[in-house]
Amino acid sequence: MSDPVLVGVDGSETSLAAVDVGVREARLRGCGLKIVHAFIWPLMHVSLGPSPNGPAEGGLRHQAEGVLADARRRARALDPALEVEAELATGEPLGVLAGRSRRASLVVVGSRGLGRFSALVIGSVAVHLAAHAACPVLIVRGRPDPEGDVLVAVDGSGVGAEAVGFAFAAASARRAPLTALHAWHPHTGPADRAEPVPADAVVGWREKYPDVDVRTRLVEQHTRPALIEASRDAQLMVVGARGRGGFAGLLLGSTSQAVIQHAHCPVAVVRHTEAAGPA
């Protein structure tokens, strides 16, 4: 069996939604599901057990174990036949997920967390994982259209081949159409250069995935609003990531954060490697 789908949970509603998506993704891939809750408190040298005057089921460790148990029950209820592993890992969430991603096919995280991350949109977590994770990262957010396309952003640079391949595989597994979108603006380049980009990006992949209905779109608009608007009718958006700290076709700061935080559907961030393309 291939590497499992990894889901990070913290007890929030969005992390439980990530479990739901993780179960579906594992089922589509024919692999297992690994649920991880990062337990940082042992590193803080605080008491983990119940307080002397509190209930026996109190304490930080019991609370953490409960978060993990709830997530595992939810996964098993959705698919009793799915192989589910749950781990209470000691460490800071970002580092734990990045480390575990080395043996995962996909990392799934929710859009908002609890605790000290309560006011933090998952954007920073996703950007961190996009730069350091060893596999694609799926951020669960918005209200995806279950009948919508898989949307992939293309920019003509060639470094987004992994993202295009991921998008084709996702569309094939979902039996959904795929839309390759390229946004251009007069300030960023002439139209005659932009025009072939979407078609060029899918060359080769059509033959590998002949079951996928492929559509290409060229939009005269800045990348950030074009992607956010297009995500309204999509069930999944896929963007490429360029190694440590850069996005193919996206600015790491404003555009990537905007897509991760404001897209109307889940966003998959797929990291670039040296060699990519249809086999």
WOWOVEN-V953897 format. One record per backbone hydrogen bond with DSSP energy under -1.0 kcal/mol. NH is the residue of the N-H (numbers start at 0). CO is the residue of the C=O. Records with the same first field share a line. If there is no record, write none. Layout:
NH = CO ; CO
//
This chain:
4 = 31
5 = 105
6 = 33
7 = 107
8 = 35
15 = 11
16 = 12
17 = 13
18 = 14
19 = 15
20 = 16
21 = 17
22 = 18
23 = 19
24 = 20
25 = 21
26 = 22
27 = 23
28 = 24
29 = 25
30 = 25
32 = 82
33 = 4
34 = 84
35 = 6
36 = 86
38 = 88
42 = 39
43 = 40
53 = 50
57 = 54
60 = 47
62 = 58
63 = 59
64 = 60
65 = 61
66 = 62
67 = 63
68 = 64
69 = 65
70 = 66
71 = 67
72 = 68
73 = 69
74 = 70
75 = 71
76 = 72
77 = 73
78 = 74
81 = 78
84 = 32
86 = 34
88 = 36
95 = 91
96 = 92
97 = 93
98 = 94
99 = 95
100 = 96
101 = 98
102 = 99
103 = 100
104 = 3
106 = 135
107 = 5
108 = 137
116 = 113
117 = 114
119 = 116
121 = 110
123 = 120
125 = 121
126 = 122
127 = 123
128 = 124
129 = 125
130 = 126
131 = 127
132 = 128
136 = 268
137 = 106
138 = 266
139 = 108
142 = 263
144 = 233
147 = 144
149 = 176
150 = 235
151 = 178
152 = 237
153 = 180
163 = 159
164 = 160
165 = 161
166 = 162
167 = 163
168 = 164
169 = 165
170 = 166
171 = 167
172 = 168
173 = 169
175 = 170
177 = 212
178 = 149
179 = 214
180 = 151
181 = 216
183 = 218
187 = 184
188 = 184
193 = 189
194 = 190
196 = 193
199 = 195
200 = 196
202 = 199
205 = 201
207 = 203
208 = 204
211 = 208
214 = 177
216 = 179
218 = 181
220 = 183 ; 218
225 = 221
226 = 222
227 = 223
228 = 224
229 = 225
230 = 226
231 = 228
232 = 229
233 = 230
234 = 148
235 = 148
236 = 265
237 = 150
238 = 267
240 = 269
241 = 245
255 = 250
256 = 252
257 = 253
258 = 254
259 = 255
260 = 256
261 = 257
262 = 258
266 = 138
267 = 236
268 = 136
269 = 238
271 = 240
//
